[in-house]
Amino acid sequence: MNIFVRIILILRIAERVQHVVQSAFNGRRIVIFSGGPAQTDDEALFDEIRAIQAGGGFGSIIGRNSFQRPKEKAIALLQTIMGIYKPG
């Protein structure tokens, strides 16, 4: 019996996202990524979101990263995130 093993490159977030999107009916389904723990470093959060976008992800669930900060800062954060995902 032959067993084939496919090795998936998971070195970078964008590669993992690309694999997930490709696995969702070869990219014919929208893939939204669940958030994680609250980030204290906005640039690290933006880098993660840029990687998700670069890998073909359609969006991120941003919960506590927005609602656990003052309203003005939350709005600015969400506007930056929308700008990352906005095409063009």
Secondary structure by P-SEA (a helix, b strand, c coil): cbbbbbbbbcccaaaaaaaaaaacccccbbbbbbbccccccaaaaaaaaaaaaaacccccccccccccccaaaaaaaaaaaaaaaccc
